[in-house]
């Protein structure tokens, strides 16, 4: 029989690409969203899969809502991708951010624990490289201590420890994939990479004169979202649950990302980009560097789209 996957936050970038991947693997896919109609009409429709999955309502911070979603879907696998995804927004709404990320994870873990005797369920938690904090002087991996410097990262770090606690204390198949930055044309407009891509297109079309950004010196390990969701799936296919860093192993500066983006329209970025202090965060990661040796060796996962290729592919049609 086909497996059933419950994707919490199916309407987001990762949830949508994951739904597409699992449908191709003949899963029954059930997705959750605060507003299912909007999710179906958004990214899922763009990928042409809206009619091939079930979408049910779920509010991550509401325990009854989470339990109902698990009961209704009766899944074999759960992918915990819901909750606030904006680091910048977490500074202005810290309580709401923590609630949507941490409470949602606790309720899912409890629901899985309660069903464990009848039906073991495997759970993937989407972690974040932001949890490592400003570790610019080292290459981070699974053994690097967490040092979060934003409300978003603090919430994500708490869930990392919760998942480990439930795995060790209750024998649950629960694991965290620490995701480094990963992009696609489905990235929301408030993410800097999408802001850059759309800004370049508007400037090239003559509808915009300048692109205002914060610090251009930050460095990130940018990957390709469709490849990262495959890593999520692979993590739930192993005999034993393990945590993995999901990254390309290549770091580039935002300045290089901007330069590559403008090159796609034949433009010199220095003629259009201005730095605006309004876009500087109270605390920000300077550089993120990752070692993906463990996931490459254990799961055979090897990213292909890295560095400047990520910026280039964001200009391609979905």
VOPAGU-2260 file (C-alpha; in pm, 1 decimal, decimal comma):
REM VOPAGU-2260
SITE   aa  ch    i         X         Y         Z
SITE  UNK   A    0       0,0       0,0       0,0
SITE  UNK   A    1     108,3     356,5     -65,4
SITE  UNK   A    2     250,6     550,2     225,8
SITE  UNK   A    3      74,2     857,9     359,0
SITE  UNK   A    4     270,4    1173,8     433,0
SITE  UNK   A    5     143,5    1466,4     637,1
SITE  UNK   A    6     320,4    1787,7     536,5
SITE  UNK   A    7     265,4    2063,5     789,8
SITE  UNK   A    8     300,9    2391,3     605,7
SITE  UNK   A    9     240,7    2245,7     260,1
SITE  UNK   A   10     181,8    2583,8      97,7
SITE  UNK   A   11     533,1    2713,8     160,0
SITE  UNK   A   12     834,5    2675,9     -65,4
SITE  UNK   A   13     960,9    2352,8      92,4
SITE  UNK   A   14     617,3    2205,3     154,9
SITE  UNK   A   15     516,6    2250,6    -207,0
SITE  UNK   A   16     831,7    2098,6    -354,4
SITE  UNK   A   17     816,3    1814,8    -102,1
SITE  UNK   A   18     453,7    1744,5    -194,7
SITE  UNK   A   19     555,1    1725,0    -560,7
SITE  UNK   A   20     840,2    1486,4    -482,4
SITE  UNK   A   21     624,3    1255,7    -269,2
SITE  UNK   A   22     344,0    1248,1    -524,2
SITE  UNK   A   23     600,8    1137,0    -781,1
SITE  UNK   A   24     690,2     857,9    -538,1
SITE  UNK   A   25     322,3     753,7    -523,2
SITE  UNK   A   26     255,2     875,2    -170,1
SITE  UNK   A   27     -85,1     981,9     -52,9
SITE  UNK   A   28      -7,1    1340,6      40,7
SITE  UNK   A   29    -203,8    1537,0     299,5
SITE  UNK   A   30     -96,1    1893,1     359,9
SITE  UNK   A   31    -188,9    2142,6     627,8
SITE  UNK   A   32    -234,0    2516,2     607,0
SITE  UNK   A   33    -403,7    2786,4     810,2
SITE  UNK   A   34    -596,0    2862,8     489,8
SITE  UNK   A   35    -612,7    2554,2     264,4
SITE  UNK   A   36    -780,2    2741,7     -21,9
SITE  UNK   A   37    -493,0    2991,0     -36,9
SITE  UNK   A   38    -233,7    2712,6     -26,9
SITE  UNK   A   39    -400,9    2525,9    -309,8
SITE  UNK   A   40    -428,0    2840,4    -520,2
SITE  UNK   A   41     -67,4    2943,4    -454,1
SITE  UNK   A   42     252,6    2741,0    -488,2
SITE  UNK   A   43      74,2    2407,9    -522,0
SITE  UNK   A   44    -113,2    2541,9    -821,9
SITE  UNK   A   45     207,3    2685,5    -970,3
SITE  UNK   A   46     362,0    2337,8    -952,4
SITE  UNK   A   47      49,7    2181,6   -1106,8
SITE  UNK   A   48     -20,5    1948,8    -814,9
SITE  UNK   A   49    -311,6    2118,4    -633,3
SITE  UNK   A   50    -561,8    1859,8    -756,7
SITE  UNK   A   51    -350,0    1563,4    -653,7
SITE  UNK   A   52    -327,3    1611,0    -278,5
SITE  UNK   A   53    -553,1    1671,7      19,4
SITE  UNK   A   54    -522,5    2000,7     206,7
SITE  UNK   A   55    -670,3    2035,1     554,1
SITE  UNK   A   56    -675,8    2325,1     801,4
SITE  UNK   A   57    -432,8    2329,8    1091,9
SITE  UNK   A   58    -317,7    2599,4    1331,6
SITE  UNK   A   59      25,7    2505,4    1466,7
SITE  UNK   A   60     -24,0    2680,5    1800,0
SITE  UNK   A   61    -356,4    2504,6    1867,6
SITE  UNK   A   62    -321,9    2158,7    2023,1
SITE  UNK   A   63    -665,4    2032,6    1920,4
SITE  UNK   A   64    -606,4    2145,3    1564,2
SITE  UNK   A   65    -273,9    1960,4    1543,3
SITE  UNK   A   66    -414,8    1640,7    1694,8
SITE  UNK   A   67    -710,9    1651,2    1455,2
SITE  UNK   A   68    -477,5    1683,2    1156,1
SITE  UNK   A   69    -275,5    1378,9    1265,1
SITE  UNK   A   70    -589,7    1176,9    1336,3
SITE  UNK   A   71    -755,5    1270,3    1007,0
SITE  UNK   A   72    -452,5    1196,7     790,5
SITE  UNK   A   73    -329,5     886,7     981,6
SITE  UNK   A   74      19,3     931,5     832,6
SITE  UNK   A   75     323,6     710,1     804,1
SITE  UNK   A   76     549,3    1014,1     784,4
SITE  UNK   A   77     516,1    1370,0     914,8
SITE  UNK   A   78     717,6    1662,3     784,8
SITE  UNK   A   79     716,8    1952,3    1030,2
SITE  UNK   A   80     769,4    2257,4     807,4
SITE  UNK   A   81     507,2    2494,3     950,1
SITE  UNK   A   82     561,7    2806,2    1159,2
SITE  UNK   A   83     707,6    3153,0    1108,5
SITE  UNK   A   84     993,9    3142,9     857,5
SITE  UNK   A   85    1116,0    3503,2     861,9
SITE  UNK   A   86    1418,3    3581,6    1079,3
SITE  UNK   A   87    1361,3    3954,0    1033,6
SITE  UNK   A   88     996,9    3929,5    1138,8
SITE  UNK   A   89    1092,4    3735,7    1450,9
SITE  UNK   A   90    1255,1    4046,8    1596,8
SITE  UNK   A   91     928,4    4241,1    1579,2
SITE  UNK   A   92     705,3    3946,0    1676,6
SITE  UNK   A   93     917,0    3721,5    1903,4
SITE  UNK   A   94     631,7    3568,5    2103,4
SITE  UNK   A   95     426,3    3484,0    1796,0
SITE  UNK   A   96     733,4    3337,1    1628,5
SITE  UNK   A   97     818,6    3114,0    1923,8
SITE  UNK   A   98     458,2    3004,7    1961,5
SITE  UNK   A   99     413,6    2904,8    1597,2
SITE  UNK   A  100     741,6    2711,8    1582,6
SITE  UNK   A  101     785,8    2554,9    1926,3
SITE  UNK   A  102     426,8    2485,8    2031,4
SITE  UNK   A  103     345,3    2333,7    1694,4
SITE  UNK   A  104     638,3    2094,9    1726,5
SITE  UNK   A  105     546,4    1990,6    2080,8
SITE  UNK   A  106     188,3    1915,5    1979,2
SITE  UNK   A  107     304,5    1709,1    1681,5
SITE  UNK   A  108     553,1    1514,0    1892,0
SITE  UNK   A  109     287,4    1444,4    2153,7
SITE  UNK   A  110      41,3    1328,6    1887,2
SITE  UNK   A  111     300,9    1092,0    1743,3
SITE  UNK   A  112     389,0     959,3    2088,9
SITE  UNK   A  113      24,1     884,0    2164,3
SITE  UNK   A  114     -19,2     688,8    1839,1
SITE  UNK   A  115     308,9     504,1    1868,7
SITE  UNK   A  116     162,6     183,9    2011,0
SITE  UNK   A  117     -88,6     152,3    1727,5
SITE  UNK   A  118     112,8     292,3    1438,9
SITE  UNK   A  119     475,2     409,1    1452,3
SITE  UNK   A  120     508,1     740,0    1268,4
SITE  UNK   A  121     832,9     888,8    1142,3
SITE  UNK   A  122     877,9    1263,2    1193,1
SITE  UNK   A  123    1109,5    1507,6    1018,9
SITE  UNK   A  124    1170,6    1846,5    1178,3
SITE  UNK   A  125    1299,3    2135,8     970,7
SITE  UNK   A  126    1584,5    2288,4    1167,8
SITE  UNK   A  127    1782,0    2599,0    1074,6
SITE  UNK   A  128    2146,9    2691,4    1029,9
SITE  UNK   A  129    2062,9    3013,8    1216,9
SITE  UNK   A  130    2078,0    2800,7    1532,5
SITE  UNK   A  131    2458,1    2794,3    1502,1
SITE  UNK   A  132    2476,0    3172,0    1536,3
SITE  UNK   A  133    2787,6    3363,8    1436,8
SITE  UNK   A  134    3017,2    3068,4    1383,2
SITE  UNK   A  135    3202,6    3243,1    1100,0
SITE  UNK   A  136    3542,5    3121,4    1219,3
SITE  UNK   A  137    3450,0    2753,5    1192,4
SITE  UNK   A  138    3287,1    2515,2     947,2
SITE  UNK   A  139    2970,6    2394,3    1116,8
SITE  UNK   A  140    2847,9    2035,9    1122,4
SITE  UNK   A  141    2634,5    1806,7    1337,9
SITE  UNK   A  142    2871,4    1842,3    1634,8
SITE  UNK   A  143    2878,5    2224,5    1640,1
SITE  UNK   A  144    2718,5    2372,6    1956,8
SITE  UNK   A  145    2404,6    2579,8    1903,6
SITE  UNK   A  146    2435,0    2953,9    1964,2
SITE  UNK   A  147    2115,5    3124,5    1837,2
SITE  UNK   A  148    2113,8    3504,0    1800,8
SITE  UNK   A  149    1754,5    3573,6    1691,5
SITE  UNK   A  150    1409,0    3488,5    1831,3
SITE  UNK   A  151    1357,0    3268,2    1524,3
SITE  UNK   A  152    1678,0    3074,7    1588,4
SITE  UNK   A  153    1600,7    3041,6    1959,1
SITE  UNK   A  154    1264,3    2884,8    1874,6
SITE  UNK   A  155    1421,9    2650,2    1620,5
SITE  UNK   A  156    1691,6    2550,8    1869,9
SITE  UNK   A  157    1431,4    2459,4    2130,2
SITE  UNK   A  158    1260,0    2229,5    1882,1
SITE  UNK   A  159    1591,7    2064,8    1796,3
SITE  UNK   A  160    1629,9    1966,0    2162,3
SITE  UNK   A  161    1265,9    1862,4    2190,8
SITE  UNK   A  162    1302,4    1625,5    1896,3
SITE  UNK   A  163    1616,0    1475,0    2047,2
SITE  UNK   A  164    1437,7    1437,8    2382,6
SITE  UNK   A  165    1139,4    1251,6    2233,9
SITE  UNK   A  166    1369,4    1029,2    2028,5
SITE  UNK   A  167    1585,4     932,1    2326,3
SITE  UNK   A  168    1311,3     913,6    2589,7
SITE  UNK   A  169    1032,0     744,7    2394,5
SITE  UNK   A  170    1213,1     561,3    2115,7
SITE  UNK   A  171    1038,7     765,8    1849,3
SITE  UNK   A  172    1164,9     794,1    1494,1
SITE  UNK   A  173    1210,6    1171,7    1503,7
SITE  UNK   A  174    1497,2    1365,7    1352,5
SITE  UNK   A  175    1604,1    1716,6    1260,8
SITE  UNK   A  176    1752,9    1829,2     933,9
SITE  UNK   A  177    1947,9    2149,6     997,6
SITE  UNK   A  178    1873,6    2334,5     677,2
SITE  UNK   A  179    2108,8    2597,6     547,0
SITE  UNK   A  180    1968,1    2865,9     314,9
SITE  UNK   A  181    1790,8    2719,1      14,7
SITE  UNK   A  182    1611,3    2908,3    -258,1
SITE  UNK   A  183    1380,0    2874,9    -556,8
SITE  UNK   A  184    1132,8    3082,2    -759,5
SITE  UNK   A  185     875,4    2993,7    -490,0
SITE  UNK   A  186    1059,7    3194,9    -224,8
SITE  UNK   A  187     826,8    3458,9     -69,4
SITE  UNK   A  188     895,7    3819,9    -163,6
SITE  UNK   A  189    1018,0    3917,2     185,9
SITE  UNK   A  190    1325,0    3691,8     157,0
SITE  UNK   A  191    1628,0    3885,6      38,2
SITE  UNK   A  192    1708,1    3651,8    -251,2
SITE  UNK   A  193    1361,2    3689,8    -400,7
SITE  UNK   A  194    1368,0    4063,7    -332,5
SITE  UNK   A  195    1689,0    4081,8    -534,3
SITE  UNK   A  196    1557,9    3872,9    -823,9
SITE  UNK   A  197    1232,6    4066,9    -850,3
SITE  UNK   A  198    1418,8    4398,3    -810,9
SITE  UNK   A  199    1651,6    4310,7   -1096,6
SITE  UNK   A  200    1357,0    4222,0   -1320,2
SITE  UNK   A  201    1179,7    4547,7   -1234,4
SITE  UNK   A  202    1493,1    4753,6   -1302,0
SITE  UNK   A  203    1552,1    4576,6   -1633,2
SITE  UNK   A  204    1192,0    4652,1   -1732,6
SITE  UNK   A  205    1232,5    5018,9   -1641,4
SITE  UNK   A  206     978,9    5008,8   -1359,7
SITE  UNK   A  207    1230,0    5055,8   -1077,3
SITE  UNK   A  208    1542,3    5269,6   -1045,3
SITE  UNK   A  209    1728,5    5137,7    -740,4
SITE  UNK   A  210    1745,4    4828,8    -518,5
SITE  UNK   A  211    1788,7    4899,3    -148,0
SITE  UNK   A  212    1956,4    4627,6      59,6
SITE  UNK   A  213    2123,0    4585,8     397,6
SITE  UNK   A  214    2474,4    4449,4     445,2
SITE  UNK   A  215    2628,8    4300,4     131,5
SITE  UNK   A  216    2917,4    4142,0     321,6
SITE  UNK   A  217    2721,6    3856,8     476,1
SITE  UNK   A  218    2803,2    3510,6     345,0
SITE  UNK   A  219    2561,8    3223,1     311,5
SITE  UNK   A  220    2560,5    2860,1     201,6
SITE  UNK   A  221    2281,5    2884,3     -57,4
SITE  UNK   A  222    2128,6    2568,0    -200,6
SITE  UNK   A  223    1836,9    2469,7    -421,8
SITE  UNK   A  224    1505,2    2390,4    -248,9
SITE  UNK   A  225    1396,3    2099,2    -475,8
SITE  UNK   A  226    1719,9    1921,4    -385,0
SITE  UNK   A  227    1680,1    1991,7     -14,2
SITE  UNK   A  228    1335,9    1829,5      10,1
SITE  UNK   A  229    1486,9    1511,2    -129,6
SITE  UNK   A  230    1728,1    1515,1     164,5
SITE  UNK   A  231    1429,5    1546,2     400,7
SITE  UNK   A  232    1268,6    1238,6     246,5
SITE  UNK   A  233    1591,8    1038,5     256,8
SITE  UNK   A  234    1626,6    1107,3     629,0
SITE  UNK   A  235    1298,7     924,3     698,1
SITE  UNK   A  236    1393,0     618,7     490,2
SITE  UNK   A  237    1681,2     503,3     711,0
SITE  UNK   A  238    1670,8     220,0     964,1
SITE  UNK   A  239    1750,8     454,6    1254,4
SITE  UNK   A  240    1669,6     823,6    1302,7
SITE  UNK   A  241    1964,2    1061,5    1287,5
SITE  UNK   A  242    2008,2    1437,4    1269,9
SITE  UNK   A  243    2183,2    1580,4     965,2
SITE  UNK   A  244    2314,1    1910,9     838,6
SITE  UNK   A  245    2162,0    1980,9     495,9
SITE  UNK   A  246    2387,6    2218,0     303,6
SITE  UNK   A  247    2595,2    2247,5     -13,5
SITE  UNK   A  248    2928,6    2309,3     156,1
SITE  UNK   A  249    2985,4    2621,8     -58,4
SITE  UNK   A  250    2953,9    2977,8      75,2
SITE  UNK   A  251    2911,5    3298,2    -125,6
SITE  UNK   A  252    2860,0    3659,4     -21,5
SITE  UNK   A  253    2538,6    3848,3     -77,4
SITE  UNK   A  254    2739,3    4084,3    -296,4
SITE  UNK   A  255    2828,1    3795,7    -528,3
SITE  UNK   A  256    2464,5    3683,1    -530,8
SITE  UNK   A  257    2359,1    4036,7    -627,7
SITE  UNK   A  258    2627,1    4056,8    -897,6
SITE  UNK   A  259    2516,2    3725,4   -1049,8
SITE  UNK   A  260    2150,6    3828,9   -1040,3
SITE  UNK   A  261    2212,9    4153,5   -1227,9
SITE  UNK   A  262    2426,2    3968,5   -1481,9
SITE  UNK   A  263    2118,1    3766,6   -1580,6
SITE  UNK   A  264    1973,1    4087,5   -1725,6
SITE  UNK   A  265    2304,7    4218,5   -1856,5
SITE  UNK   A  266    2330,8    4491,1   -1591,5
SITE  UNK   A  267    2610,7    4618,9   -1365,2
SITE  UNK   A  268    2483,5    4587,8   -1009,5
SITE  UNK   A  269    2693,5    4879,2    -881,2
SITE  UNK   A  270    2483,3    5122,5   -1084,0
SITE  UNK   A  271    2160,6    5023,7    -909,1
SITE  UNK   A  272    2223,0    4892,1    -556,6
SITE  UNK   A  273    2220,2    5113,8    -248,9
SITE  UNK   A  274    2275,2    5008,7     111,6
SITE  UNK   A  275    2004,4    5117,7     352,5
SITE  UNK   A  276    2055,3    5096,0     733,1
SITE  UNK   A  277    1681,5    5028,4     765,6
SITE  UNK   A  278    1746,9    4675,2     640,8
SITE  UNK   A  279    2018,0    4600,6     895,9
SITE  UNK   A  280    1900,7    4356,0    1165,9
SITE  UNK   A  281    1967,3    4406,7    1539,9
SITE  UNK   A  282    2178,7    4090,5    1526,8
SITE  UNK   A  283    2270,0    3899,9    1215,8
SITE  UNK   A  284    2488,1    3610,2    1108,1
SITE  UNK   A  285    2799,6    3731,4     930,3
SITE  UNK   A  286    2900,7    3414,1     750,1
SITE  UNK   A  287    2765,9    3060,1     746,4
SITE  UNK   A  288    2988,6    2771,0     642,9
SITE  UNK   A  289    2885,0    2407,5     646,9
SITE  UNK   A  290    3035,7    2061,6     625,8
SITE  UNK   A  291    2788,6    1823,7     459,1
SITE  UNK   A  292    3013,9    1518,0     475,5
SITE  UNK   A  293    2781,0    1317,3     700,2
SITE  UNK   A  294    2472,8    1336,7     477,1
SITE  UNK   A  295    2676,5    1277,0     161,5
SITE  UNK   A  296    2833,4     966,2     310,7
SITE  UNK   A  297    2535,9     821,6     499,7
SITE  UNK   A  298    2252,2     903,0     259,0
SITE  UNK   A  299    2431,6     953,0     -69,6
SITE  UNK   A  300    2279,7    1299,4    -104,7
SITE  UNK   A  301    2485,5    1528,8    -326,5
SITE  UNK   A  302    2363,1    1879,8    -415,6
SITE  UNK   A  303    2417,3    1990,6    -773,2
SITE  UNK   A  304    2291,9    2350,8    -770,2
SITE  UNK   A  305    2533,8    2555,9    -559,2
SITE  UNK   A  306    2674,7    2907,1    -540,3
SITE  UNK   A  307    2603,5    3132,2    -838,6
SITE  UNK   A  308    2394,1    2857,4   -1003,3
SITE  UNK   A  309    2127,3    2921,1    -739,4
SITE  UNK   A  310    2094,0    3287,4    -838,6
SITE  UNK   A  311    2086,9    3192,0   -1206,3
SITE  UNK   A  312    1814,1    2929,6   -1164,3
SITE  UNK   A  313    1588,2    3170,5    -974,0
SITE  UNK   A  314    1538,1    3351,7   -1304,5
SITE  UNK   A  315    1412,9    3037,2   -1477,0
SITE  UNK   A  316    1039,7    2961,0   -1511,9
SITE  UNK   A  317     886,0    2731,3   -1250,1
